[in-house]
Amino acid sequence: MSLVKKGSRLITVDGVVYRWRVIGSVRCCVPCGNGVSDFAVQRVGRRSAVLLAGTSAFPVVPSVVEAGVRAALGRGWRSMETGPAFSLGELV
């Protein structure tokens, strides 16, 4: 899976450059009225596994993406390796 460049932004986390973008539309939890935005992140310069994450923060800002990258790396996302997408789930 490769991240589409159109509509994406670059972010540097610990000296590594990643490309990220919001994907889809806001998912809504009907009973509680809270929305969740999904985003995808991929390391720049190589074909690698994509990180998929969600957040209740809206709009999705670089600090949220940075926190997601760090959390995913801590949970085993190998940003330099090819493979299936890594699903982080929802950040708080």
C-alpha positions, 0 to 999 in steps of 0.5 A, a space after each residue: 500500500 502506498 500513500 497518495 501524495 495529493 492532499 498529504 503533508 510532510 512531518 519530521 519525527 525524531 529526524 525521520 521524514 514521514 508523509 501523512 494525510 487524513 483519510 475518509 471522513 469523520 466517523 461519528 458515534 451516534 449514541 455519544 455524538 463524538 467523531 473520529 478522524 482517521 489518518 495514514 502515515 508512511 515513511 518518505 523515500 521508501 516503499 514501507 508499511 503504512 500506519 493507520 490511526 484514528 483520533 477524536 481530535 479535529 482537525 487532525 494536526 501535526 502534534 497528533 500525527 507525531 504522537 501517533 507515529 511515536 505510539 506506533 513505533 513503541 507498539 512495533 510498527 516497523 516504518 522501514 519495512 514493507 508489509 501490511 498496514 499497521 493499525 494503531 487504533 484510536 488515539 485519545 
